[in-house]
Amino acid sequence: MAWIHTTNLEDAQGQLLDLYQKALDPASGKLDNIMSIHSASPAGLAAHLELYTAVMRGTASLRKVDRELIALVVSQKNDCHY
């Protein structure tokens, strides 16, 4: 498994902290590992958040729960444990 140095939420400052706060899971208040992977490049995290927002909230024809279910099925099909 690859190892990537990440910055914890508690240690984040400036732009990274602002982005982390936007990326917090609203249900748990925690930061997903996939988001902290971007800590070396806040610009990458900003792009990830923008893409996620566009995909998960940008289509009025699908409810958010349906989008989440589609993401879950695709992840399972790809043998992704995230």
N, CA, C and O atoms as a MOPAC input file, in Angstrom:
PM7 MOZYME 1SCF
protein

 N      0.83500 1    -1.16800 1     0.00000 1
 C      0.00000 1     0.00000 1     0.00000 1
 C      0.88700 1     1.24000 1     0.00000 1
 O      1.91100 1     1.28800 1     0.68100 1
 N      0.48200 1     2.23200 1    -0.76700 1
 C      1.23700 1     3.48200 1    -0.83700 1
 C      1.05600 1     4.27100 1     0.44800 1
 O      0.02200 1     4.16900 1     1.10700 1
 N      2.05100 1     5.04800 1     0.79800 1
 C      1.97900 1     5.89500 1     1.97600 1
 C      2.11600 1     7.33500 1     1.52500 1
 O      3.06300 1     7.69300 1     0.82400 1
 N      1.17300 1     8.14700 1     1.92700 1
 C      1.18300 1     9.55400 1     1.57500 1
 C      1.11600 1    10.36300 1     2.86300 1
 O      0.23200 1    10.14700 1     3.69200 1
 N      2.05400 1    11.29900 1     3.03000 1
 C      2.03100 1    12.16900 1     4.20300 1
 C      0.82000 1    13.08700 1     4.10100 1
 O      0.60900 1    13.73100 1     3.07300 1
 N      0.03600 1    13.14500 1     5.14800 1
 C     -1.13300 1    14.01500 1     5.17500 1
 C     -1.06900 1    14.92600 1     6.39600 1
 O     -0.36400 1    14.64600 1     7.36500 1
 N     -1.80900 1    16.00500 1     6.32600 1
 C     -1.93800 1    16.92700 1     7.45000 1
 C     -3.27400 1    16.65400 1     8.12900 1
 O     -4.32200 1    16.67500 1     7.48300 1
 N     -3.23500 1    16.40100 1     9.42600 1
 C     -4.46700 1    16.16300 1    10.18300 1
 C     -5.27900 1    17.44400 1    10.27300 1
 O     -4.74100 1    18.54500 1    10.14800 1
 N     -6.57400 1    17.29100 1    10.49000 1
 C     -7.45800 1    18.43600 1    10.66400 1
 C     -6.95600 1    19.34700 1    11.77900 1
 O     -6.97300 1    20.57200 1    11.65100 1
 N     -6.51000 1    18.73900 1    12.86900 1
 C     -6.05000 1    19.51300 1    14.02600 1
 C     -4.81100 1    20.35700 1    13.71700 1
 O     -4.58400 1    21.38100 1    14.36200 1
 N     -4.01400 1    19.93700 1    12.74000 1
 C     -2.77800 1    20.63200 1    12.39300 1
 C     -2.92000 1    21.55800 1    11.18500 1
 O     -1.99400 1    22.30200 1    10.86100 1
 N     -4.06600 1    21.51500 1    10.52700 1
 C     -4.26300 1    22.31300 1     9.30900 1
 C     -4.36900 1    23.79700 1     9.65400 1
 O     -4.87500 1    24.17900 1    10.70900 1
 N     -3.87400 1    24.61900 1     8.72800 1
 C     -3.91300 1    26.07400 1     8.91000 1
 C     -4.26600 1    26.73300 1     7.57900 1
 O     -4.14300 1    26.12400 1     6.51600 1
 N     -4.70200 1    27.97000 1     7.65600 1
 C     -4.92700 1    28.78300 1     6.46200 1
 C     -5.91900 1    28.17200 1     5.49100 1
 O     -6.99000 1    27.70300 1     5.87700 1
 N     -5.53200 1    28.18900 1     4.20500 1
 C     -6.40600 1    27.70500 1     3.13300 1
 C     -6.76400 1    26.23500 1     3.32300 1
 O     -7.90300 1    25.83600 1     3.07900 1
 N     -5.79800 1    25.42800 1     3.75800 1
 C     -6.07300 1    24.00800 1     3.95500 1
 C     -7.14000 1    23.81400 1     5.03000 1
 O     -8.04100 1    22.99400 1     4.85100 1
 N     -7.06200 1    24.53400 1     6.12100 1
 C     -8.06500 1    24.43400 1     7.17500 1
 C     -9.43500 1    24.85400 1     6.65600 1
 O    -10.43500 1    24.20000 1     6.95100 1
 N     -9.49000 1    25.93500 1     5.88800 1
 C    -10.76300 1    26.38200 1     5.31300 1
 C    -11.37300 1    25.29700 1     4.42900 1
 O    -12.57500 1    25.03700 1     4.49400 1
 N    -10.54300 1    24.67000 1     3.61000 1
 C    -11.02900 1    23.60600 1     2.72100 1
 C    -11.44700 1    22.37400 1     3.52300 1
 O    -12.47100 1    21.75900 1     3.22600 1
 N    -10.67000 1    22.01900 1     4.52500 1
 C    -11.02400 1    20.88700 1     5.37100 1
 C    -12.39800 1    21.11800 1     6.00800 1
 O    -13.22100 1    20.20400 1     6.06100 1
 N    -12.63800 1    22.31700 1     6.48300 1
 C    -13.92100 1    22.60100 1     7.12500 1
 C    -15.07300 1    22.45100 1     6.14600 1
 O    -16.16500 1    22.04100 1     6.54000 1
 N    -14.85200 1    22.77400 1     4.88300 1
 C    -15.87800 1    22.58500 1     3.85200 1
 C    -16.07500 1    21.09700 1     3.54400 1
 O    -17.15400 1    20.68400 1     3.11900 1
 N    -15.02400 1    20.29500 1     3.76000 1
 C    -15.05600 1    18.88200 1     3.40000 1
 C    -15.52800 1    17.97400 1     4.54100 1
 O    -15.68500 1    16.76900 1     4.34000 1
 N    -15.75300 1    18.52600 1     5.71600 1
 C    -16.17800 1    17.69200 1     6.85000 1
 C    -17.49000 1    16.98800 1     6.54700 1
 O    -18.40500 1    17.57400 1     5.96900 1
 N    -17.56800 1    15.73400 1     6.94300 1
 C    -18.80400 1    14.97100 1     6.79200 1
 C    -19.85900 1    15.60800 1     7.69300 1
 O    -19.64900 1    15.71000 1     8.90200 1
 N    -20.98900 1    16.03700 1     7.13100 1
 C    -21.98300 1    16.71200 1     7.95300 1
 C    -22.60000 1    15.81100 1     9.02400 1
 O    -23.03900 1    16.30100 1    10.06500 1
 N    -22.63500 1    14.53100 1     8.78400 1
 C    -23.24200 1    13.61200 1     9.75000 1
 C    -22.31400 1    13.31800 1    10.92400 1
 O    -22.75400 1    13.27600 1    12.07300 1
 N    -21.02900 1    13.11600 1    10.63300 1
 C    -20.09300 1    12.70900 1    11.68400 1
 C    -19.18200 1    13.83700 1    12.16200 1
 O    -18.62000 1    13.76700 1    13.25500 1
 N    -19.04100 1    14.87200 1    11.34100 1
 C    -18.11300 1    15.95200 1    11.67300 1
 C    -16.66200 1    15.56300 1    11.45700 1
 O    -15.75400 1    16.28300 1    11.87300 1
 N    -16.44000 1    14.42500 1    10.80800 1
 C    -15.07300 1    13.93300 1    10.57100 1
 C    -14.64200 1    14.22800 1     9.13900 1
 O    -15.46200 1    14.48500 1     8.25700 1
 N    -13.33400 1    14.18400 1     8.93800 1
 C    -12.75200 1    14.38600 1     7.62000 1
 C    -12.42900 1    13.02900 1     7.01700 1
 O    -11.69000 1    12.24400 1     7.61100 1
 N    -12.98100 1    12.74800 1     5.84100 1
 C    -12.70500 1    11.47400 1     5.17300 1
 C    -11.24700 1    11.41100 1     4.73800 1
 O    -10.65800 1    12.42400 1     4.36100 1
 N    -10.67300 1    10.22000 1     4.79300 1
 C     -9.27600 1    10.03300 1     4.39000 1
 C     -9.02600 1    10.50900 1     2.96400 1
 O     -7.97100 1    11.07200 1     2.67000 1
 N     -9.99000 1    10.28300 1     2.08300 1
 C     -9.81000 1    10.67100 1     0.68100 1
 C     -9.60500 1    12.18100 1     0.56000 1
 O     -8.94100 1    12.64500 1    -0.36700 1
 N    -10.16900 1    12.94000 1     1.48500 1
 C     -9.98600 1    14.39400 1     1.45700 1
 C     -8.62800 1    14.78800 1     2.04100 1
 O     -7.97400 1    15.69100 1     1.51800 1
 N     -8.19900 1    14.12800 1     3.10900 1
 C     -6.91000 1    14.48000 1     3.71600 1
 C     -5.73300 1    14.10300 1     2.82400 1
 O     -4.64200 1    14.65000 1     2.98300 1
 N     -5.93300 1    13.18400 1     1.89500 1
 C     -4.88100 1    12.82400 1     0.93600 1
 C     -4.44100 1    14.05500 1     0.15600 1
 O     -3.28600 1    14.15400 1    -0.26000 1
 N     -5.36700 1    14.99100 1    -0.04100 1
 C     -5.07200 1    16.20000 1    -0.81500 1
 C     -4.33800 1    17.27300 1    -0.02800 1
 O     -4.09900 1    18.36000 1    -0.55300 1
 N     -3.97600 1    16.99700 1     1.21000 1
 C     -3.39000 1    18.04900 1     2.04800 1
 C     -2.08100 1    18.60700 1     1.48600 1
 O     -1.72100 1    19.74600 1     1.78400 1
 N     -1.38200 1    17.83900 1     0.69400 1
 C     -0.13900 1    18.33700 1     0.09600 1
 C     -0.41600 1    19.33800 1    -1.02300 1
 O      0.46900 1    20.08800 1    -1.43400 1
 N     -1.65400 1    19.33900 1    -1.50700 1
 C     -2.02200 1    20.25100 1    -2.59600 1
 C     -3.42000 1    20.79800 1    -2.34700 1
 O     -4.39900 1    20.22100 1    -2.82200 1
 N     -3.53100 1    21.89400 1    -1.61600 1
 C     -4.85300 1    22.46900 1    -1.38400 1
 C     -5.62400 1    22.75500 1    -2.67600 1
 O     -6.85300 1    22.67700 1    -2.69100 1
 N     -4.91700 1    23.08500 1    -3.75100 1
 C     -5.59600 1    23.30700 1    -5.03100 1
 C     -6.27000 1    22.02700 1    -5.50800 1
 O     -7.36000 1    22.07400 1    -6.07700 1
 N     -5.62700 1    20.88300 1    -5.27800 1
 C     -6.23200 1    19.59800 1    -5.62800 1
 C     -7.45900 1    19.30800 1    -4.78400 1
 O     -8.45200 1    18.78000 1    -5.28400 1
 N     -7.39300 1    19.65500 1    -3.50100 1
 C     -8.54100 1    19.47300 1    -2.61400 1
 C     -9.69500 1    20.36600 1    -3.05900 1
 O    -10.84600 1    19.93000 1    -3.08300 1
 N     -9.39300 1    21.61000 1    -3.41000 1
 C    -10.43000 1    22.52800 1    -3.87700 1
 C    -11.10200 1    21.98000 1    -5.13400 1
 O    -12.32400 1    22.04800 1    -5.26500 1
 N    -10.31200 1    21.44100 1    -6.05200 1
 C    -10.87000 1    20.86200 1    -7.27900 1
 C    -11.72100 1    19.63300 1    -6.97000 1
 O    -12.78100 1    19.44400 1    -7.56800 1
 N    -11.26200 1    18.80100 1    -6.04300 1
 C    -12.01500 1    17.61100 1    -5.64500 1
 C    -13.36300 1    18.01400 1    -5.05800 1
 O    -14.39200 1    17.43200 1    -5.40200 1
 N    -13.36000 1    19.00300 1    -4.18100 1
 C    -14.60400 1    19.47300 1    -3.56600 1
 C    -15.56100 1    20.04400 1    -4.60900 1
 O    -16.77000 1    19.82000 1    -4.54600 1
 N    -15.01100 1    20.77700 1    -5.56000 1
 C    -15.84100 1    21.35600 1    -6.62200 1
 C    -16.46900 1    20.25800 1    -7.48200 1
 O    -17.65200 1    20.32600 1    -7.81700 1
 N    -15.67500 1    19.25000 1    -7.83600 1
 C    -16.19300 1    18.13300 1    -8.62500 1
 C    -17.25100 1    17.36700 1    -7.84300 1
 O    -18.31300 1    17.05200 1    -8.37900 1
 N    -16.96700 1    17.06600 1    -6.57800 1
 C    -17.92300 1    16.33700 1    -5.74500 1
 C    -19.24300 1    17.10200 1    -5.65800 1
 O    -20.31800 1    16.51800 1    -5.79100 1
 N    -19.15000 1    18.40000 1    -5.43400 1
 C    -20.34900 1    19.22100 1    -5.31800 1
 C    -21.13800 1    19.19800 1    -6.62500 1
 O    -22.36200 1    19.07200 1    -6.60400 1
 N    -20.45900 1    19.31600 1    -7.74300 1
 C    -21.13200 1    19.30500 1    -9.03900 1
 C    -21.82500 1    17.96800 1    -9.29700 1
 O    -22.94300 1    17.93000 1    -9.80900 1
 N    -21.16200 1    16.88600 1    -8.94300 1
 C    -21.71600 1    15.55600 1    -9.19600 1
 C    -22.85300 1    15.21900 1    -8.23100 1
 O    -23.89000 1    14.69400 1    -8.63700 1
 N    -22.64400 1    15.52600 1    -6.95700 1
 C    -23.61700 1    15.09900 1    -5.95000 1
 C    -24.78800 1    16.05400 1    -5.75800 1
 O    -25.82300 1    15.65400 1    -5.22700 1
 N    -24.64700 1    17.29100 1    -6.17200 1
 C    -25.73100 1    18.25300 1    -5.94900 1
 C    -26.18700 1    18.95600 1    -7.20900 1
 O    -27.15700 1    19.71400 1    -7.18300 1
 N    -25.50300 1    18.71300 1    -8.30700 1
 C    -25.75400 1    19.50400 1    -9.50800 1
 C    -26.84900 1    19.01900 1   -10.42800 1
 O    -27.18000 1    19.71200 1   -11.39000 1
 N    -27.42100 1    17.86800 1   -10.17700 1
 C    -28.43200 1    17.32400 1   -11.06900 1
 C    -29.76500 1    17.22700 1   -10.33900 1
 O    -29.91900 1    16.42600 1    -9.41600 1
 N    -30.70700 1    18.02800 1   -10.74700 1
 C    -32.00700 1    18.05800 1   -10.06600 1
 C    -32.83200 1    16.79900 1   -10.33100 1
 O    -33.77600 1    16.51700 1    -9.59200 1
 N    -32.49600 1    16.05000 1   -11.35900 1
 C    -33.30400 1    14.88400 1   -11.71900 1
 C    -33.03600 1    13.66500 1   -10.83800 1
 O    -33.80500 1    12.70500 1   -10.87700 1
 N    -31.96700 1    13.68100 1   -10.04800 1
 C    -31.66400 1    12.57700 1    -9.13400 1
 C    -31.56700 1    13.10300 1    -7.71100 1
 O    -30.92700 1    14.12300 1    -7.45700 1
 N    -32.20500 1    12.40200 1    -6.79300 1
 C    -32.08100 1    12.77000 1    -5.38800 1
 C    -30.66400 1    12.44000 1    -4.90300 1
 O    -30.00100 1    11.56100 1    -5.45300 1
 N    -30.21300 1    13.15500 1    -3.87000 1
 C    -28.86400 1    12.92000 1    -3.33700 1
 C    -28.70500 1    11.47400 1    -2.87400 1
 O    -27.65200 1    10.87000 1    -3.08100 1
 N    -29.72800 1    10.92100 1    -2.25600 1
 C    -29.63900 1     9.53100 1    -1.78700 1
 C    -29.42000 1     8.58000 1    -2.96800 1
 O    -28.69000 1     7.59700 1    -2.83900 1
 N    -30.04500 1     8.86200 1    -4.11300 1
 C    -29.84300 1     8.02200 1    -5.30000 1
 C    -28.41600 1     8.14300 1    -5.81800 1
 O    -27.81400 1     7.15100 1    -6.23000 1
 N    -27.87500 1     9.35700 1    -5.79700 1
 C    -26.48900 1     9.54800 1    -6.22800 1
 C    -25.53500 1     8.78500 1    -5.31500 1
 O    -24.58500 1     8.15600 1    -5.78200 1
 N    -25.79600 1     8.84400 1    -4.00800 1
 C    -24.95600 1     8.12700 1    -3.04300 1
 C    -25.03500 1     6.62000 1    -3.27900 1
 O    -24.02100 1     5.92600 1    -3.19900 1
 N    -26.21400 1     6.11800 1    -3.56500 1
 C    -26.36600 1     4.68200 1    -3.83500 1
 C    -25.62400 1     4.27100 1    -5.10300 1
 O    -25.00200 1     3.21000 1    -5.15100 1
 N    -25.69300 1     5.10900 1    -6.12000 1
 C    -24.95000 1     4.82700 1    -7.35500 1
 C    -23.45000 1     4.80200 1    -7.05600 1
 O    -22.74100 1     3.91200 1    -7.52500 1
 N    -22.96500 1     5.77000 1    -6.28100 1
 C    -21.53700 1     5.80500 1    -5.92100 1
 C    -21.15000 1     4.54900 1    -5.14300 1
 O    -20.07200 1     3.99600 1    -5.35600 1
 N    -22.01600 1     4.10200 1    -4.25000 1
 C    -21.74100 1     2.89300 1    -3.46900 1
 C    -21.64000 1     1.66700 1    -4.37100 1
 O    -20.70800 1     0.87400 1    -4.23900 1
 N    -22.58500 1     1.50800 1    -5.27700 1
 C    -22.58000 1     0.34500 1    -6.17800 1
 C    -21.34400 1     0.36900 1    -7.07500 1
 O    -20.70900 1    -0.66500 1    -7.28300 1
 N    -21.00200 1     1.54000 1    -7.60700 1
 C    -19.81200 1     1.64500 1    -8.45700 1
 C    -18.55900 1     1.30400 1    -7.66000 1
 O    -17.68100 1     0.60100 1    -8.16100 1
 N    -18.46700 1     1.79300 1    -6.42600 1
 C    -17.30800 1     1.48200 1    -5.57900 1
 C    -17.21400 1    -0.00500 1    -5.30800 1
 O    -16.12600 1    -0.57800 1    -5.36900 1
 N    -18.34400 1    -0.63900 1    -5.00800 1
 C    -18.33900 1    -2.08800 1    -4.76800 1
 C    -17.93800 1    -2.83900 1    -6.03200 1
 O    -17.15600 1    -3.78800 1    -5.96900 1
 N    -18.46200 1    -2.42500 1    -7.16500 1
 C    -18.14100 1    -3.08400 1    -8.43400 1
 C    -16.65000 1    -2.97400 1    -8.74200 1
 O    -16.05900 1    -3.88700 1    -9.31900 1
 N    -16.04900 1    -1.85200 1    -8.35600 1
 C    -14.61700 1    -1.61900 1    -8.59100 1
 C    -13.75600 1    -2.18200 1    -7.45800 1
 O    -12.54500 1    -1.96400 1    -7.43400 1
 N    -14.37100 1    -2.89800 1    -6.52800 1
 C    -13.66800 1    -3.46700 1    -5.37400 1
 C    -12.96600 1    -2.39100 1    -4.56400 1
 O    -11.86800 1    -2.59800 1    -4.04600 1
 N    -13.62400 1    -1.22600 1    -4.46300 1
 C    -13.10900 1    -0.11300 1    -3.68100 1
 C    -13.65600 1    -0.22800 1    -2.26600 1
 O    -14.86700 1    -0.34300 1    -2.08100 1
 N    -12.78900 1    -0.19800 1    -1.27500 1
 C    -13.20700 1    -0.35500 1     0.10200 1
 C    -13.53000 1     0.97200 1     0.76800 1
 O    -13.80200 1     1.00500 1     1.96800 1
 N    -13.50500 1     2.05900 1     0.01900 1
 C    -13.81700 1     3.37400 1     0.55600 1
 C    -15.29900 1     3.42500 1     0.81400 1
 O    -15.81200 1     4.44500 1     1.27400 1

